[in-house]
Amino acid sequence: PSLRTPALFAHGSRDPFATREEIEAARRLVPAATELVGFERAGHDLFRAPGRSGADVAAEIAASFLAFAERAGGERV
């Protein structure tokens, strides 16, 4: 809740540390702009997502971040 800068989160649907619902609940506590990029069937190590190369996952995260930064506009990103 003390996060004051916009943040993009990446999450695997099989991450044992938090469910998507838990991540969404935590995001709602953050006063800054946030966005979540989800990866189905991926665990905590997103770069081992089934059926996707690490490079593909990294490219999707990078593209999502650039789009998020564009939408966040005047906020410090």
C-alpha positions in Angstrom: 0.0 0.0 0.0 2.9 2.4 0.4 3.9 2.1 -3.3 3.5 5.6 -4.8 4.9 5.1 -8.3 3.0 3.4 -11.2 3.9 -0.4 -11.4 3.3 -3.2 -13.8 3.1 -6.7 -12.3 3.6 -9.9 -14.1 2.0 -13.1 -12.7 1.8 -16.7 -13.6 -1.6 -18.4 -13.0 0.2 -21.3 -11.2 2.4 -19.1 -9.0 2.4 -20.8 -5.6 3.1 -17.5 -3.8 -0.2 -15.8 -4.7 -3.4 -16.4 -6.6 -4.6 -13.9 -9.2 -7.3 -12.9 -6.7 -4.6 -12.2 -4.1 -2.6 -10.1 -6.5 -5.6 -8.1 -7.6 -6.5 -7.5 -3.9 -3.0 -6.2 -3.3 -3.2 -4.0 -6.4 -6.3 -2.4 -5.1 -4.4 -1.2 -2.0 -1.8 0.7 -4.1 -2.7 4.3 -4.7 -0.6 4.6 -7.8 -1.6 3.3 -11.2 -1.0 -0.4 -11.6 -1.6 -3.1 -14.2 -1.3 -6.8 -14.2 0.1 -9.0 -17.1 -1.1 -12.6 -16.6 0.5 -15.7 -18.0 -1.7 -18.8 -18.0 -0.2 -22.1 -16.9 3.0 -20.3 -15.7 4.4 -20.6 -12.3 6.6 -18.1 -10.4 9.3 -18.5 -13.0 7.5 -16.9 -15.9 10.3 -17.6 -18.3 9.4 -21.3 -18.1 5.8 -20.8 -19.1 4.6 -23.9 -21.0 4.5 -23.4 -24.7 6.3 -20.1 -24.6 10.0 -19.2 -24.9 11.6 -17.0 -22.3 12.2 -14.5 -25.0 8.5 -14.4 -25.9 7.6 -13.8 -22.3 10.2 -11.1 -21.9 8.9 -9.4 -25.1 5.3 -9.5 -23.9 6.3 -8.0 -20.5 8.4 -5.2 -22.3 5.5 -4.4 -24.7 3.0 -4.3 -21.8 5.3 -2.0 -19.9 5.7 0.4 -22.7 1.9 0.5 -23.3 1.3 0.9 -19.6 3.8 3.8 -19.4 2.1 5.5 -22.3 -1.3 5.2 -20.5 0.1 6.3 -17.2 1.0 9.5 -18.9 1.7 12.3 -16.5 2.5 9.9 -13.6 6.1 9.2 -12.8 7.0 5.8 -14.4 
